[in-house]
Amino acid sequence: MKANEVRTAAREGRTARRLFSAALMSDTKWRKLIGIVRDAHPGLREVTVKFIGTEGTRRLDSPPWLYPPRPYADSATTGPFALRAIEWMEFPLDLTELLRPAGHFPIEVAEGRTRVIGYAAPIGGPGRG
């Protein structure tokens, strides 16, 4: 791994600590979640991600790949990114029953979509958008 990649993950962590009151998902939990969803739904072709410090969302053509170094994931849509840069990730299906045996995940389910929340409410700002 290159030195600037380590700084990128560290920078994302610093940004998250500055913007949010608490982290709800660790790199390990993101990896576990993505692995579970990939195994259970190999044909899934839509995942929406909101990255910290960005205004809009990004649509990924599939759940990200986990083969890069541990704190990173990869996507054909975005390229490699630090897992701790994920503010939330949304799937177009209800994952409640799939995730129940795997432990606690901070999820919101509405209209058949599951949003996994990476960070608690922003410090001094409005709720998640």
C-alpha positions, 0 to 999 in steps of 0.5 A: 500500500502506498503512503498516500493511501494510508493518509487517505483512510486516516484523513477520512477518519479525521473528517468523520470525527469532526462531522459526526457525533459517533461512528456506528460502523467500523471497517470490519462491520462494513466488510462483514455487511458487504460480504453477507449481501454479496453472498446472499444476492450475487446479482444485485445491481444497485447500491446507493452510497453517501460518502462523508463530506459530499453533497450528493450520493453515488450509485454503484452497479453492485456492492463494492469489492473487498479485495483491496487492503483491509480499510478499503473497498473498490467499485467500478463506479468510484474506484477504491475508497476508504470504508470509513468514508461511507456515511450510509449505504442503501440497498433496494431490498429489505435486509432485516432478516438476512442481517439479524443472525449476523449481529447488530447493524444500524439500519433503517428500512422504508419502502422495501429499501434498507439503509445502513447508517455509518455515523450518528447525526451530524454535529450541529447540523440537520439529520441525514439526507 
